[in-house]
Amino acid sequence: VRIGLTGTFNEDIWAPAAEELEKEGIHLEYVQFSNFSLPNDALNSGDIDLNAFQHHAFLENEIANYGYDITPIGDTYVVAMNIYSDKIKDLSELKDGDKIAVPNDATNEGRALKLLESAGILTIDPAAGASPTIADITDYKVKVEFVEVDANLVYSTMPDVTLAVINGNYALDSGLTADEALYKESDYTDNSYFGLIAARTEDADNPVYQRIVEAYQSQKTIDVFNNEFAGFFLPAWEINVD
């Protein structure tokens, strides 16, 4: 079964499931993609059988934009998005004119803005949904400016901004810890940012694919989260949304 991933760290996460499935005659072949825009197209066109790289909000946006006939068949993990700074020690120190770096893709920027809202820095129009834009901000507690860059580059802007809203996987890659964050993402009202395993819709009930989901959603996978990604990766299938 060819499964599309983005980042070799995902192979470490999949290792226990792959080992278990191998005993049952199910072999996982990892296909790595360098860009988030590629795995859904590859799945939709049949070049791969499954992918596991995105969250629900991203997939919904992709389906809306490209008409992909693919569907989630199981949740994987939540990678916490946190707020970092090497300029201030508390969000109360934020002042007018300060700059905040956020990811520039639709879903991650929306997630960053919602996190800043929960931190009390701004207010977003409730009608904006799961992926608001800067234009949906209705009020600022502090009149900040935004620096929009690719998600993997937000960390590199830290010397030039007051706050940086960084996806957990990139924070981890950059040597940051969850404990260093000024503000942590902790509450989830829905599954928008839960990672997922996707299949073509026609294959959603394929028993082999369902078994792959079951093998992934195990204590052994949780052990990998705890031992290798402490503080950032949480098992999405165990989280009860508000």
PyMOL commands that set and color helices and strands:
alter all, ss='L'
color gray80, all
select helices_A, chain A and resi 9-22+39-45+56-66+91-93+106-118+126-128+134-136+151-153+155-160+168-173+178-180+201-203+207-216+219-228+236-238
alter helices_A, ss='H'
color red, helices_A
select strands_A, chain A and resi 2-5+29-32+50-51+70-75+77-79+81-84+99-103+122-124+137-140+145-149+163-167+196-200+233-235
alter strands_A, ss='S'
color yellow, strands_A
deselect
rebuild
show_as cartoon
